Amino acid sequence: MSREKSTIPSTGLRSDHGVLRLAHMPGQMLHERHTPSQTAPLHAGDPRWVFAVLVRLEIERGTLTGAIHDRLMLSGERMGLGPMQAQALIAITQESLARGGFDSSTRADILSVPAPSNRDPSELSDRTRWMVFGALFCWALIIAGLMLIVA
């Protein structure tokens, strides 16, 4: 994930992996737009940061085997991270360790991953509720049918 940056001289635009950003030009004040997740501070309790540190500890212990990867994905799910978020954070952590460790670009990369939703992971989704309701209804029909047969 090397960061190649090039400035287009006449426009003051900087190309950053296909994303154009305003670059500072002498004598002009230019503003760069940030999304709230990019400007929000990264707290020690942020699930993205906690997950990245957990991944770092596992990488420093040795190679990420399939079992360890699965365990990390399960931990990420428990923290409210989706599979894509967890995969992205694993890749960011691996890349930052290949560069020598966590630095300011690692922080920016972690912040670029969408924050997990505030939904309680133990809370059932609407789809799950309907599936449970449907299963219970089917069991009720089976039991009622058996009671009619026996009677």
Secondary structure, DSSP 8 states (H G I E B T S, - for coil): ----EEEETTTTEEEETTEEEE---TT--------HHHHS---TT-HHHHHHHHHHHHHHHS---HHHHHHHHHHHHHTT--HHHHHHHHHHHHHHHHTTS--HHHHHHHHHS----SS-TTS--HHHHHHHHHHHHHHHHHHHHHHHHH-
